[in-house]
């Protein structure tokens, strides 16, 4: 039971951290106003390729 809770919290923490990083990067480029992202670009950049 304890191991399942630890795994669930670790997964949630990783998801939240990546979500904050993604939101910061998108907001940074959105303020610049010169770049427009397609869904494909965002997906590939999220996957790190």
C-alpha positions in Angstrom: 0.0 0.0 0.0 2.8 2.4 0.9 4.7 1.7 -2.3 1.6 2.4 -4.4 1.1 5.7 -2.7 4.8 6.6 -3.1 4.6 5.7 -6.8 1.4 7.7 -7.3 2.8 10.8 -5.6 6.1 10.6 -7.6 4.1 10.4 -10.9 2.0 13.3 -9.9 5.1 15.3 -8.9 6.8 14.6 -12.3 3.6 15.5 -14.2 3.2 18.8 -12.3 6.8 19.8 -12.8 6.7 19.1 -16.5 3.4 21.0 -16.8 4.9 24.1 -15.0 8.0 24.0 -17.3 5.8 23.7 -20.4 3.5 26.5 -19.3 6.5 28.8 -18.6 8.1 28.1 -22.0 4.8 28.7 -23.9 4.1 31.9 -21.9 7.6 33.1 -22.6 7.2 32.7 -26.4 3.6 34.0 -26.3 4.8 37.3 -24.8 7.3 37.7 -27.6 4.4 37.5 -30.1 6.5 36.5 -33.0 6.4 32.7 -32.8 3.4 30.5 -33.5 3.4 26.9 -32.5 1.6 24.0 -34.2 0.4 21.1 -32.3 3.0 18.9 -33.9 5.8 21.2 -32.8 4.6 21.2 -29.3 4.3 17.5 -29.2 7.8 16.9 -30.5 9.3 19.5 -28.2 7.5 17.9 -25.3 8.9 14.5 -26.2 12.4 16.0 -26.4 13.3 15.1 -30.0 
